[in-house]
Amino acid sequence: MTEEIWSAEKSKAVFGVGRNDLHFLDITEDGNLCVKLGKHRITFQELVRSVNSMSENGTRYTSSFTLRIPQLITYQVKKLKASFERVFDELGYRGKFIGIYPVKVNQRKDFVTAVIRTDSEYGLEAGTKPELLLIKKLTENEKHRQIVCNGTKDPKYLKLIQASMDSGWNIGISIESVQEARLVVKHFKPQKTHLILRIKPYLNVEGHWSHSTGRDSKFGLSIHDLYNVVELLKQSGFAESVKSILGHAGSQITGLDAFTRFGSFLTKLYSELREMGLSNLENIDFGGGLAIDYAGSYPPDLMYQYAYNIVTGVKAQIERDSKRHPEPNIMIEAGRAVTALAALIVVHALELRSVFPTPGDTHESETARAEEDYLTRIHNANTLEKMVSLWNEFHERFGGMTLAGLEAIHVREMVVGKLETAVRARLREMNLPTYSSDKLERSFWYPEHIVIGNFSVFNSIADHVMVQQHFPVIPTRDLHIHPQSTVRLVDITCDSDGEIADFYRQHTEKTWFTKDNRPVTMPGGKMDKGIPVGVLDSVPGSYFVIPLVGAYQDAIEMDHNLLGDLPDVELRLKEDNTWGISWITGAESIEDLLKDAGYADIDVHEDPYMS
Ligand SMILES: Cc1ncc(COP(=O)(O)O)c(C=O)c1O
């Protein structure tokens, strides 16, 4: 079969580079992944070289790191506001856009600072006392910003809120239960208080967090509680303190039409609550939920469509209510969409392992004859069903445990490897409309190479383990070469969950294959296993990039196996339009990790990753 002509452009399509939320990445003609920053294209080779020339305490650093690009937060904050303003213009909407960054998504100072430096009107959301304290610290000289205090509130949290309001901060207090409403009316003064009624969204949405959006949500007021709270507020003189209602429909909501329904639903409540006497109600806070395109599978313009759907839903309801109420201001607490792009894990590949022996002679034996027989049958197979049954048959025959001894296992593994290769070649020749079958005991395409990356999935991308969040993985070199095969990227923890093998096969009209006949794209697009790589032999010592890790992953990291944080390196476009990188913090030391586990006197200043 003639080898397809490959190019960096083809790799861009395969990896979704340059599209949607990977718009800031590119591939050079000679196959190097790079970051686009201003007019610069900075390859990861250059970045790694710069990091390798840095040293901490006199030691040169030469392995994996987290790359931070806070300027991408600026980009996202501006894009979000611009998306709403465009929709307001298009639909003639008269409410305002109020952006609020929920710091729980990433509390790092460089990230929160990037948000507030971008927009002097952007607000911040706290879910706990410590988060409110960090917000106060960062806004000491900017007390006009809208702060939303969510989360369960005890008297101490409320006291902190009250003291902050007394010192001039502009705080909206969300009421999430009757108990909280009672505490608020007891301790606060109606004229000085901005109350936000947080209401359960009563919405059916697809996704991991769907349990947080309906009747059973742990957040917000149920409808019966809402009645009681409104009554209590009216009786105690707080009816006019309610300026906002809030509904958070969950995170990473991919079904965009849910936002139109949600827009109408919250607007209906807004109108009814105003008619019930909450006459100062003027804002609807839609919480978070704006998705990131981790798989590169959405149409472009996700943010615009999100804004369009919400505003359309709101406007339609205002019209259904005969325009009796003003168009509300729209508050958006998008977090993931604001910070995800700004961090990438750059993983050093330590070694490459193969699960099958190098193909060789099977010797004269019964196994060799069986191998020959299977090769002929594979060659003659002409339907998917026949191939599935052959595949399952030879795996059953040669796979699994045997007491025949090491030499026999070696030969059998070699045979399985050879037969798998033959099946893939034949399947490609058959050029089928689909290769999927629910009868396969092992996927045709399961990668036979494993890359050991010097990192911990649990520390750097915990959501991959906790909620099976997909994160893209992109090799940094040989992207101009027709991919030789696909791999699984595994970490150095002793846990089999510490691996990423999922790779989204982008839609192309015809399937594109690796040189060893594994699909890298598919009509319709599909999630499958195996990250394409250009040249297997060049993998050890190279780097892989896991982008889009700037939301939540820093906050929920785990120190599994006492593997802590990777070093942090920041990439920035400077005022003179040159770029620079700076070393922010080194990896968490073994000493600190042990201290957290109660071992105070072990003095090791090294990081726990492989050297
Ligand atoms: C109240 C509230 N607002 C905003 C967010 C941020 O959501 P996202 O990151 O999906 O934008 C969350 C996340 O859980 C939340 O609970």
Ligand as a Chemical Component Dictionary entry (heavy atoms), coordinates in Angstrom:
data_LIG
# 
_chem_comp.id                   LIG 
_chem_comp.type                 NON-POLYMER 
_chem_comp.pdbx_formal_charge   0 
_chem_comp.three_letter_code    LIG 
# 
loop_
_chem_comp_atom.comp_id 
_chem_comp_atom.atom_id 
_chem_comp_atom.alt_atom_id 
_chem_comp_atom.type_symbol 
_chem_comp_atom.charge 
_chem_comp_atom.model_Cartn_x 
_chem_comp_atom.model_Cartn_y 
_chem_comp_atom.model_Cartn_z 
_chem_comp_atom.pdbx_ordinal 
LIG C1 C1 C 0 -21.827 28.517 42.169 1  
LIG C2 C2 C 0 -20.831 28.182 41.137 2  
LIG N1 N1 N 0 -20.521 29.097 40.215 3  
LIG C3 C3 C 0 -19.605 28.845 39.260 4  
LIG C4 C4 C 0 -18.961 27.637 39.187 5  
LIG C5 C5 C 0 -17.958 27.407 38.092 6  
LIG O1 O1 O 0 -18.404 26.511 37.155 7  
LIG P1 P1 P 0 -17.644 26.306 35.769 8  
LIG O2 O2 O 0 -16.225 26.054 36.113 9  
LIG O3 O3 O 0 -18.319 25.175 35.153 10 
LIG O4 O4 O 0 -17.791 27.553 34.983 11 
LIG C6 C6 C 0 -19.252 26.637 40.113 12 
LIG C7 C7 C 0 -18.587 25.339 40.015 13 
LIG O5 O5 O 0 -18.899 24.355 40.555 14 
LIG C8 C8 C 0 -20.213 26.916 41.126 15 
LIG O6 O6 O 0 -20.536 26.010 42.037 16 
# 
loop_
_chem_comp_bond.comp_id 
_chem_comp_bond.atom_id_1 
_chem_comp_bond.atom_id_2 
_chem_comp_bond.value_order 
_chem_comp_bond.pdbx_ordinal 
LIG C1 C2 SING 1  
LIG C2 N1 SING 2  
LIG C2 C8 DOUB 3  
LIG N1 C3 DOUB 4  
LIG C3 C4 SING 5  
LIG C4 C5 SING 6  
LIG C4 C6 DOUB 7  
LIG C5 O1 SING 8  
LIG O1 P1 SING 9  
LIG P1 O2 DOUB 10 
LIG P1 O3 SING 11 
LIG P1 O4 SING 12 
LIG C6 C7 SING 13 
LIG C6 C8 SING 14 
LIG C7 O5 DOUB 15 
LIG C8 O6 SING 16 
# 
